[in-house]
Amino acid sequence: MGAAAGLFYSTDAEQETLNKRVRPSDNQLERLRARKDDLVEHLKRDLRLRCGLAVSTWLQGSYKLHTLIRPLSKQDYDVDVGVYFEWGHSSAIKLMAAELRDELQQSLLDFATNDEYVKRVEDPAKDRCSRAYYEKHLHIDLPGYHYSTDTGETRLATLKGAWEVSDPEKMVDWFQDRLDGDERAQARRVVRYLKAWAALRFQDDRDAQPSSLMLTVLAADAFADEVQGLNVGDDEALKIVVEEVFDRLSASSVVENPVESDQDRNLNRLGDDEFARFMDALERIRSIARNALQADDEPDAAAIWTEAFDYLLPLPDVPGMAEADLAKGSMVLVAAPSVRVAVSAEKGGAPRQVFTNGQVELAYRGEWLRFSVTNRHLLPMRAEVRWVVRNVGEDAYDENDLGHSELDDGTFHDEYAEYHGRHFMDCEVRVNGRLYALTRIPVAITRTRMPLRHPPRRPAYTRLRGRRG
């Protein structure tokens, strides 16, 4: 088990871990279920009246596989619900593919006019699904299928009028069969880590980001072949999976779909140049994982893993972190950067309070915090300073805002106090990409806004009311 295993996963639900930070919170999952259930009830009832057909639904995709991750940068959750129109050869009522899709789209539009949570419906619809956008960073995709009551076969209906072989239920069956029941939970976590890494790594190069399905199949295969039965921590399991995936794709770029499909026989839809960039990134995380698993203690391993997971990975509470000592093959503690924090009512305004003791004891929601390093002359040559925000707590989680990172321009760095809770600003000093030193600044933000320093004077009639003649 690697030194950072506890930072990846813990049975303690209160402990901040990579798994906790990348998976949806229980509150979010409950909200997703509620929105989905309301929509499903309407569709089954309304479409039966419209078409005279039995209609059923089936949850599919990452939600069904329990590999859904929290979207980064306030993006949307993507929930997929298949809508199945049921008839057989003997039925008098049959729909063409485009007609089926039109009925589904119209029913969704009717639902949106009466549902307080739907912001809008994409209209015209996508070729292979209809889509509803909700508040709180959610959209629901609704592919439409014909389910044959005679043969049990399903066909996906497209707006172009085609019927495509597609049965998402078979993907769930494959995933369940590929993995032993006792170890599926860890396999799902490893899938989530890979998907979160890819979302972070390719946020500025989406063309080279592999699909969620491709990563899921690759990770499940690698886990089943190489990890199952080993009883290792999540950090070591991820390392083994990454190595196996890299070796597999180095031999062949084809990722065969394990279930029958007209559209996705090869799950790797990356072009040659994009695939080369993906493989470069995969080789990099393979190197990071190998180095991290060689670290002797948690802070050292965490420092290495941040090269792959940045602000997504929680850090241990330590006063400083370490510089690589290649002669000893270990890490040694060094002086951490000193940070001054000025808290103001407006960006760049006069400070209400200045903190230099390593923590911000109180900031009001809506205030600005200016961070600056006061001992730059002690930092190593060619060092880069990075400010890494790690947001914690339900307010930030509800907005899917786990944090961000930014290079220091040599002067100061400003942040806006937005979410209630105890968050962290980590001032990193890196040399050649490796973490040299770190200062962690806890920031306590209250839910209330800054009270006015000089309240408005009471009206004259209020001031005079208590006077006696």
PALO-191939 format. One line per field, with one value per residue (C-alpha): residue number from 1; residue in three letters; x, y, z. Coordinates in steps of 0.25 Angstrom, whole numbers, plus 2048, in hexadecimal, padded with zeros to 3 digits. Example, Ala and Ser with C-alpha at 12.3 -4.5 7.8 and 13.67 -1.06 7.14 Angstrom:
REM PALO-191939
seq = (1|2)
type = (ALA|SER)
X = (831|837)
Y = (7EE|7FC)
Z = (81F|81D)
END
This chain:
REM PALO-191939
seq = (1|2|3|4|5|6|7|8|9|10|11|12|13|14|15|16|17|18|19|20|21|22|23|24|25|26|27|28|29|30|31|32|33|34|35|36|37|38|39|40|41|42|43|44|45|46|47|48|49|50|51|52|53|54|55|56|57|58|59|60|61|62|63|64|65|66|67|68|69|70|71|72|73|74|75|76|77|78|79|80|81|82|83|84|85|86|87|88|89|90|91|92|93|94|95|96|97|98|99|100|101|102|103|104|105|106|107|108|109|110|111|112|113|114|115|116|117|118|119|120|121|122|123|124|125|126|127|128|129|130|131|132|133|134|135|136|137|138|139|140|141|142|143|144|145|146|147|148|149|150|151|152|153|154|155|156|157|158|159|160|161|162|163|164|165|166|167|168|169|170|171|172|173|174|175|176|177|178|179|180|181|182|183|184|185|186|187|188|189|190|191|192|193|194|195|196|197|198|199|200|201|202|203|204|205|206|207|208|209|210|211|212|213|214|215|216|217|218|219|220|221|222|223|224|225|226|227|228|229|230|231|232|233|234|235|236|237|238|239|240|241|242|243|244|245|246|247|248|249|250|251|252|253|254|255|256|257|258|259|260|261|262|263|264|265|266|267|268|269|270|271|272|273|274|275|276|277|278|279|280|281|282|283|284|285|286|287|288|289|290|291|292|293|294|295|296|297|298|299|300|301|302|303|304|305|306|307|308|309|310|311|312|313|314|315|316|317|318|319|320|321|322|323|324|325|326|327|328|329|330|331|332|333|334|335|336|337|338|339|340|341|342|343|344|345|346|347|348|349|350|351|352|353|354|355|356|357|358|359|360|361|362|363|364|365|366|367|368|369|370|371|372|373|374|375|376|377|378|379|380|381|382|383|384|385|386|387|388|389|390|391|392|393|394|395|396|397|398|399|400|401|402|403|404|405|406|407|408|409|410|411|412|413|414|415|416|417|418|419|420|421|422|423|424|425|426|427|428|429|430|431|432|433|434|435|436|437|438|439|440|441|442|443|444|445|446|447|448|449|450|451|452|453|454|455|456|457|458|459|460|461|462|463|464|465|466|467|468|469)
type = (MET|GLY|ALA|ALA|ALA|GLY|LEU|PHE|TYR|SER|THR|ASP|ALA|GLU|GLN|GLU|THR|LEU|ASN|LYS|ARG|VAL|ARG|PRO|SER|ASP|ASN|GLN|LEU|GLU|ARG|LEU|ARG|ALA|ARG|LYS|ASP|ASP|LEU|VAL|GLU|HIS|LEU|LYS|ARG|ASP|LEU|ARG|LEU|ARG|CYS|GLY|LEU|ALA|VAL|SER|THR|TRP|LEU|GLN|GLY|SER|TYR|LYS|LEU|HIS|THR|LEU|ILE|ARG|PRO|LEU|SER|LYS|GLN|ASP|TYR|ASP|VAL|ASP|VAL|GLY|VAL|TYR|PHE|GLU|TRP|GLY|HIS|SER|SER|ALA|ILE|LYS|LEU|MET|ALA|ALA|GLU|LEU|ARG|ASP|GLU|LEU|GLN|GLN|SER|LEU|LEU|ASP|PHE|ALA|THR|ASN|ASP|GLU|TYR|VAL|LYS|ARG|VAL|GLU|ASP|PRO|ALA|LYS|ASP|ARG|CYS|SER|ARG|ALA|TYR|TYR|GLU|LYS|HIS|LEU|HIS|ILE|ASP|LEU|PRO|GLY|TYR|HIS|TYR|SER|THR|ASP|THR|GLY|GLU|THR|ARG|LEU|ALA|THR|LEU|LYS|GLY|ALA|TRP|GLU|VAL|SER|ASP|PRO|GLU|LYS|MET|VAL|ASP|TRP|PHE|GLN|ASP|ARG|LEU|ASP|GLY|ASP|GLU|ARG|ALA|GLN|ALA|ARG|ARG|VAL|VAL|ARG|TYR|LEU|LYS|ALA|TRP|ALA|ALA|LEU|ARG|PHE|GLN|ASP|ASP|ARG|ASP|ALA|GLN|PRO|SER|SER|LEU|MET|LEU|THR|VAL|LEU|ALA|ALA|ASP|ALA|PHE|ALA|ASP|GLU|VAL|GLN|GLY|LEU|ASN|VAL|GLY|ASP|ASP|GLU|ALA|LEU|LYS|ILE|VAL|VAL|GLU|GLU|VAL|PHE|ASP|ARG|LEU|SER|ALA|SER|SER|VAL|VAL|GLU|ASN|PRO|VAL|GLU|SER|ASP|GLN|ASP|ARG|ASN|LEU|ASN|ARG|LEU|GLY|ASP|ASP|GLU|PHE|ALA|ARG|PHE|MET|ASP|ALA|LEU|GLU|ARG|ILE|ARG|SER|ILE|ALA|ARG|ASN|ALA|LEU|GLN|ALA|ASP|ASP|GLU|PRO|ASP|ALA|ALA|ALA|ILE|TRP|THR|GLU|ALA|PHE|ASP|TYR|LEU|LEU|PRO|LEU|PRO|ASP|VAL|PRO|GLY|MET|ALA|GLU|ALA|ASP|LEU|ALA|LYS|GLY|SER|MET|VAL|LEU|VAL|ALA|ALA|PRO|SER|VAL|ARG|VAL|ALA|VAL|SER|ALA|GLU|LYS|GLY|GLY|ALA|PRO|ARG|GLN|VAL|PHE|THR|ASN|GLY|GLN|VAL|GLU|LEU|ALA|TYR|ARG|GLY|GLU|TRP|LEU|ARG|PHE|SER|VAL|THR|ASN|ARG|HIS|LEU|LEU|PRO|MET|ARG|ALA|GLU|VAL|ARG|TRP|VAL|VAL|ARG|ASN|VAL|GLY|GLU|ASP|ALA|TYR|ASP|GLU|ASN|ASP|LEU|GLY|HIS|SER|GLU|LEU|ASP|ASP|GLY|THR|PHE|HIS|ASP|GLU|TYR|ALA|GLU|TYR|HIS|GLY|ARG|HIS|PHE|MET|ASP|CYS|GLU|VAL|ARG|VAL|ASN|GLY|ARG|LEU|TYR|ALA|LEU|THR|ARG|ILE|PRO|VAL|ALA|ILE|THR|ARG|THR|ARG|MET|PRO|LEU|ARG|HIS|PRO|PRO|ARG|ARG|PRO|ALA|TYR|THR|ARG|LEU|ARG|GLY|ARG|ARG|GLY)
X = (800|805|808|7FD|7F2|7EB|7EA|7E3|7D8|7D4|7C8|7C6|7BC|7C1|7CF|7D3|7D8|7D9|7CE|7C5|7C9|7C6|7B9|7AC|7A7|79C|793|797|793|786|783|787|77D|772|773|775|769|75F|763|762|754|74F|755|74F|742|742|748|73E|733|739|73D|734|741|747|753|75E|76B|779|784|791|79F|7A9|79D|798|7A7|7A9|7B5|7AF|7B9|7B7|7B9|7C4|7C3|7B4|7B1|7A4|7A1|79E|793|78E|780|77B|76D|767|75B|756|74F|750|74E|740|73D|734|73B|74A|752|75D|76A|768|75A|75E|768|75E|754|75F|764|756|753|760|75C|74E|755|75E|753|74E|75A|761|76F|771|778|776|775|77F|776|778|77D|78A|78A|78B|784|77B|781|77C|784|782|786|792|79A|793|78E|786|788|77C|77F|773|773|769|768|763|759|75B|76A|76F|778|77A|77D|781|779|780|77A|780|777|780|77F|78C|790|792|78F|795|790|79A|7A5|7A1|7A0|7AE|7B3|7AD|7B2|7C0|7C2|7C1|7B6|7BF|7C8|7BF|7BF|7CE|7CD|7C3|7CB|7D7|7CE|7CA|7D9|7DC|7D0|7D4|7E2|7DE|7D4|7DF|7EB|7E3|7DB|7E2|7E3|7D6|7D9|7E3|7DA|7D5|7C6|7C1|7BD|7CB|7D1|7C7|7C9|7D9|7D9|7CF|7D7|7E4|7DF|7D8|7E5|7F0|7EA|7DF|7E3|7EF|7E9|7F1|7ED|7E7|7F4|7FB|7EF|7EF|7FD|7FB|7EF|7F7|803|7FA|7F2|7FE|804|7F7|7F6|804|802|7F5|7ED|7E0|7D7|7CC|7BE|7BB|7AC|7A6|7A4|7A2|7A9|7B4|7BB|7C8|7C7|7D3|7CE|7DB|7E2|7F1|7F6|7EC|7EF|7FE|7FC|7F3|7FE|808|7FF|7FD|80C|80E|804|80A|817|811|80A|817|81E|813|813|821|81F|821|817|80A|80E|819|80F|805|80F|811|802|7FF|806|7FB|7EF|7F2|7E7|7DF|7E8|7E7|7F4|7F8|7F9|808|810|818|81B|828|832|837|845|849|856|84D|841|838|832|838|830|834|82F|821|81D|818|80B|804|7F4|7ED|7DE|7D6|7C8|7CB|7D6|7E3|7DC|7E1|7E3|7D9|7E3|7F0|7F4|803|801|7FF|7EF|7E4|7DB|7CF|7CB|7BD|7B6|7B8|7C5|7D2|7DF|7ED|7F8|807|814|81D|82A|82C|83B|83C|835|83E|843|839|82E|81F|815|807|7FB|7F1|7E3|7DD|7CF|7C8|7B9|7AB|7AA|7B6|7B2|7A4|7AA|7B4|7BF|7CA|7D5|7DF|7EE|7F5|804|809|80D|817|80E|801|7F5|7E7|7DB|7CC|7C6|7BA|7B7|7B4|7BE|7CD|7D4|7E3|7EC|7F9|805|80E|81D|820|82E|82D|81F|822|81D|828|820|812|80B|7FD|7F3|7E6|7DB|7CF|7C3|7B6|7A9|7A5|7AA|7B3|7AA|7AB|7B5|7AD|79E|795|790|782|777|774|767|76D|778|76D|763|769|76A|762|75D)
Y = (800|80E|819|821|817|81E|82B|823|81B|81A|812|81F|827|834|833|83B|832|832|828|831|83E|838|830|837|83A|832|83F|841|832|834|840|839|82E|837|83F|832|82B|837|837|828|828|832|82C|81E|824|82E|826|81A|824|82A|81D|812|80A|805|80D|80A|811|80C|813|812|817|81B|81D|80E|809|812|818|826|831|83F|848|852|861|862|85A|851|843|83A|830|827|821|818|818|80B|80B|7FC|7F5|7E8|7E3|7E1|7EF|7F8|804|806|813|817|81B|82A|829|822|82D|838|833|832|840|846|83F|844|852|851|84C|858|862|85D|859|864|85E|85D|869|865|85A|859|85B|856|849|842|837|82B|832|83D|845|84D|857|859|862|85E|859|84E|849|83D|836|82D|824|81D|80E|804|7F7|7EB|7E4|7D8|7D6|7DF|7E7|7F6|800|80F|819|824|831|82D|822|816|80B|808|7FB|800|7FA|801|7F6|7ED|7F6|7F6|7E7|7E6|7EF|7E7|7D9|7DF|7E2|7DA|7DF|7E2|7EA|7F2|7FE|800|7FE|809|812|810|813|820|824|822|82A|835|835|835|841|849|845|848|854|85D|852|84B|845|83C|837|829|826|822|814|812|815|80C|800|802|803|7F8|7EE|7F2|7F1|7E3|7DE|7E4|7E9|7E0|7D8|7E0|7E7|7F4|803|80C|813|806|801|80D|80C|7FD|801|80D|804|7F9|803|80A|7FC|7F8|805|805|7F7|7FC|808|801|7FF|7F5|7F7|7EB|7EC|7EC|7FA|800|80D|80A|7FE|805|80D|815|820|829|82D|829|837|837|829|82C|837|82E|824|82E|832|824|821|82D|828|81B|821|829|81D|815|820|822|813|814|81F|81B|824|82B|839|835|82C|837|841|838|834|843|843|83B|83F|84E|854|847|840|844|846|842|84E|850|85D|85B|851|84C|84D|841|83C|833|82E|828|825|82B|839|843|84E|85C|86A|86D|87A|885|88B|898|898|8A5|8A5|8B0|8B4|8B6|8B1|8B9|8C1|8C5|8B9|8B6|8AD|8A7|898|894|888|87D|87E|887|886|88D|892|897|892|89C|8A1|8A0|89A|89E|894|898|890|899|890|88F|891|884|87C|873|878|875|872|874|878|873|876|86A|86C|860|862|859|858|857|865|863|855|859|862|858|862|859|864|868|86C|877|87B|887|893|898|8A2|89D|894|898|88F|892|88C|884|878|875|86C|86A|869|869|872|86A|872|869|86B|861|85F|858|854|84D|853|859|860|863|86C|868|874|86F|87A|87A|881|884|883|892|89E|8A9|8B2|8C1|8C8|8D5|8D1|8DC|8E6|8E4|8ED|8FA|8F5|8E9|8F1|8FA|8F0|8EE|8FD|903|911)
Z = (800|7FC|806|800|801|80C|803|7F8|800|80E|815|81D|816|81D|818|80C|801|7F2|7F1|7F9|7F1|7E3|7E6|7E7|7F5|7FB|7FA|7EC|7E9|7F0|7E8|7DB|7DE|7E1|7D4|7CC|7D3|7D1|7C2|7C0|7C6|7BD|7B0|7B3|7B6|7AB|7A0|7A2|7A0|793|78D|793|796|7A3|7A6|7B0|7B4|7B8|7BF|7B7|7B6|7C2|7CB|7C9|7CA|7D7|7D1|7CF|7D3|7D7|7CB|7CC|7CB|7CD|7C2|7C1|7C6|7BA|7BE|7B3|7B3|7A8|7A4|79E|795|795|78A|782|774|777|77C|774|778|773|773|769|770|76E|772|77F|782|77F|789|793|790|791|79E|7A4|7A0|7A6|7B3|7B3|7B3|7C0|7C7|7D0|7CF|7C0|7BB|7AC|7A2|796|78A|780|786|784|77A|785|791|796|7A1|7AD|7B5|7C4|7CF|7D8|7CC|7C6|7B9|7B6|7A8|7A3|798|792|78F|789|792|78A|793|789|789|795|78C|78D|782|784|77C|776|770|763|762|765|76F|776|77D|78B|799|7A5|7AE|7A8|7AC|7BB|7BA|7B4|7BF|7CA|7C4|7C2|7D0|7DD|7E6|7F2|7EA|7E1|7EB|7E9|7DA|7D9|7E2|7D8|7CC|7D3|7D6|7C7|7C2|7CC|7C8|7B9|7BB|7C2|7B9|7AC|7B1|7A6|79C|79B|78E|794|7A0|79F|7A1|7AE|7A8|7A3|7B0|7B7|7AE|7AF|7BE|7C1|7B8|7BE|7CC|7CA|7C3|7CD|7DA|7DE|7EA|7ED|7F9|7F6|7FA|7EF|7EC|7E8|7E1|7D9|7D5|7D1|7C8|7C2|7BE|7B8|7B0|7AB|7A7|7A0|798|794|78E|787|787|785|791|78D|792|79B|797|789|783|775|779|783|77F|782|78E|78B|782|783|777|775|77B|786|78A|78A|794|79C|79D|7A1|7AC|7B0|7B0|7B9|7C4|7C3|7C7|7D2|7D8|7D8|7DF|7E9|7ED|7F0|7FA|809|80F|80C|80A|800|7F9|7F9|7F3|7E7|7E5|7E4|7D7|7D1|7DA|7DE|7E7|7E6|7EF|7FE|805|813|81D|81E|820|814|80A|803|7F8|7F1|7F7|7EB|7F2|7FD|7F5|7FE|802|80C|813|80F|813|80E|808|811|80D|810|80E|80E|80F|808|805|7F7|7ED|7F0|7FB|808|811|81C|822|81F|823|823|82D|823|823|820|82C|826|819|815|809|7FE|803|7FB|800|7FB|7FC|7FB|7FE|807|806|7F8|7F9|801|7F6|7EC|7DF|7D3|7DD|7D9|7E3|7E1|7E9|7EB|7F0|7F6|7FA|804|809|804|7FE|7F5|7F2|7EE|7E3|7DF|7E2|7E9|7E6|7DC|7DA|7D4|7D2|7DA|7D2|7DC|7E4|7EA|7E8|7EB|7EF|7F1|7FE|7F9|800|80F|816|818|80B|808|800|7FD|7F9|7F1|7ED|7E1|7DA|7CD|7D0|7DD|7EA|7F2|7FD|802|80C|80F|813|819|815|81E|816|81D|816|81A|812|818|821|81D|824|826|826|820|82A|82F|829|831|836|83C|843|849|84D|85B|85F|86A|86B)
END
